[in-house]
Each structure stands twice: as structure tokens, then as C-alpha cells.
Amino acid sequence: MMIALAPSRFKTYASFVKLEHTVFSLPLIFAGALLQSHRWPSAGLLGLILLAAIAGRVVAMGLNRVIDARIDARNPRTQRRELPRGAMQRAEAWMVTAAAGLVYIASAGAIAPICLWLSPIPVALFVIYPYLKRFTALAHLGLGLAWSMGPVGGWLAVSQSLAPFSRVAWLWLFSVLWVTGFDIIYATMDEAFDRQEGLRSLPARLGKRPALIIAALLHAAAVVSLALLWFTQLHGDAALWWLAAIAALFVWQHAVAGRNPEFAFFKLNGILGFVVLGFVLAGL
């Protein structure tokens, strides 16, 4: 019976942590590594980076789901998630999160001692972020900062030192601005609920339209940060075509965000990360 249930439980666990959403972070992690080495890491290091990235993503989502379980149970949009509907027990959620945490720490340590020493920083951000919306409309920036640890982690895995951070700084800033902006778009789906619950998302505080304007401004600044990355570190006109494609995806995202935020958030941002990776590859 246990063997028969195993595949279904794995499917439940994968859905719990939204394993497919790893596509948001992986391209930027690899881009951070490429900016440091200007070539693909060895197969062994690439595998360790991939393992750390996936495990770290599971930790982040597991913590988010456990911390927000009671809020999710009251939100009509999220009531069908695994914890609120009883498809998983809280103990199982902690088990999945802890197991991923062990893999994350082990893979960070296998990459380099400095990666192991600094590995608690992203985890601390993963813990802090879910609580922010209870206190401040800047909660979206908290996600941007947490998520931006991805490209920094890729850079650190290759550099294995803290210098020179300037090689990844513009990509780090892009990540902060991009994710902060798309989290605001995502929050528009819960505007009424957040206001009712006293949660301080930007759409709940300012309204949907002003919040989307701020998200658009953040994404415009994100494109500028990539232009500065090209100007300071990358070469060739080919990368500029990729940059134009990134700008076009942002325009498309905001053209549909008001009426279809789910498409803008999940589909277009999933594509955008890979286009950013293409931009970096073309420029190198």
C-alpha cells in the first residue's frame, strides 16, 4: 500500500511547493554564474548549482505555505491548496521543507565553504518575507530581495569569494525590480481579500490601477538595469535584440495584467527568465 501511494504523495508534495515554478529562478542563477566565469561551469559544479537551486526553492515555498496556511484557508483563491484542504498534514509540510533544507545545505557545502557559511542568508529572507504583508506594503520588495539571492548564488558558486560583486550587481538589481514588480501584479488577484483581512499589499493599500503603474515603473527600471549591464560588461549588437525582446515581454505583461494577471504572472514571467539568460549568453 505504501508503495502504491508513493507516486501520488510525490505529486502532492510537488504541487505543494509548486516545483514547476523553479523555471522562474534557474535561468537567472545560471546567468549569474556565467557573468562570473564567462563560460558554463563544469558538469559537476553545474549539477550542484542545480541541486542547490531546486532545494532552496522548495525550502522557500514550503516555508511560505506553512506560515500562510491560515490565511490561505480563508482566501477563496487559495483554499484548494494542499494544507488548507487537508491533502497534506502540517507535519508533512515541515518534513518536505526540512528535507529540502538538508539538501540545500549539503549542496552549498559541496560547492565551497563560503557557500555553506552564507547559505542561511536566503533562508532568513524566505522566513521574513511571508510575514511582511502583515505589516508593510513594501512586502513585495521582500520577495524581490529573497528571490535575487538566486543570481547572487550562481555568481558565488563560481567565484567562491565575495569579490568582485560588481560583475553580478546589475543582474541582482534587475532581479529585485523584476520580482517586486511581478509580485505586485500577482497581488492584484487578492486585492479585495487583502483589504478585508488587513493585509498590506500594494493593491490593497493603493488600489489596483496605481499598483500596476508602480509595477510598470519597476519593470521599466529593470530594463534599464539590463541596459547598464550590457553597457558595462557585455558586448555586441546581438544582445541588444535580446534586450528588446525582454522589453517587449514586459510591455505585453502590463498590457494584459489588468484583465488577466494569472497569464501575466505565470506564463510571461516564465518565458522572460530564459530570454534574460539568452541576453547574457549573447553578450558574452
C-alpha positions, 0 to 999 in steps of 0.5 A: 500500500505504501508503495502504491501511494508513493507516486501520488504523495510525490505529486502532492508534495510537488504541487505543494511547493509548486516545483514547476515554478523553479523555471522562474529562478534557474535561468537567472542563477545560471546567468549569474554564474556565467557573468562570473566565469564567462563560460558554463561551469563544469558538469559537476559544479553545474549539477550542484548549482542545480541541486542547490537551486531546486532545494532552496526553492522548495525550502522557500515555498514550503516555508511560505505555505506553512506560515500562510496556511491560515490565511490561505484557508480563508482566501477563496483563491487559495483554499484548494491548496494542499494544507488548507484542504487537508491533502497534506498534514502540517507535519508533512509540510515541515518534513518536505521543507526540512528535507529540502533544507538538508539538501540545500545545505549539503549542496552549498557545502559541496560547492565551497565553504563560503557557500555553506557559511552564507547559505542561511542568508536566503533562508532568513529572507524566505522566513521574513518575507511571508510575514511582511504583508502583515505589516508593510506594503513594501512586502513585495520588495521582500520577495524581490530581495529573497528571490535575487539571492538566486543570481547572487548564488550562481555568481558565488558558486563560481567565484567562491569569494565575495569579490568582485560583486560588481560583475553580478550587481546589475543582474541582482538589481534587475532581479529585485525590480523584476520580482517586486514588480511581478509580485505586485501584479500577482497581488492584484488577484487578492486585492479585495481579500487583502483589504478585508483581512488587513493585509498590506499589499500594494493593491490593497493599500493603493488600489489596483490601477496605481499598483500596476503603474508602480509595477510598470515603473519597476519593470521599466527600471529593470530594463534599464538595469539590463541596459547598464549591464550590457553597457558595462560588461557585455558586448555586441549588437546581438544582445541588444535584440535580446534586450528588446525582446525582454522589453517587449515581454514586459510591455505585453505583461502590463498590457494584459495584467489588468484583465488577466494577471494569472497569464501575466504572472505565470506564463510571461514571467516564465518565458522572460527568465530564459530570454534574460539568460539568452541576453547574457549568453549573447553578450558574452 
